[in-house]
């Protein structure tokens, strides 16, 4: 987006959230955990109304051997679905609607970097 230096984490305004339980693949969760932006994940978790103590404020490698932690992280990453609401860019205030679980993040031509009239 034109002029945006750091457009994340997006603010989540969740009007309708659904939990769809799925089978936890612990190895997948262990492997993906290190690549997560943990602060952004905690921020998002709070915004969708999950309990504040569902995940720790910091990721510690020893947690990857804790079954309860792996199940909680799985739930946050794969079972929580924002069906209706919006995502807001913290830098520009641009609002992207979420309808039927799909965020519409299409930009107008004049919002795209490199666009000249």
Beta strands, then each sheet from edge to edge (+ up, - down):
strand 1: 11-19
strand 2: 80-88
strand 3: 95-99
strand 4: 102-103
sheet 1: 1+ 2- 3+ 4-
end
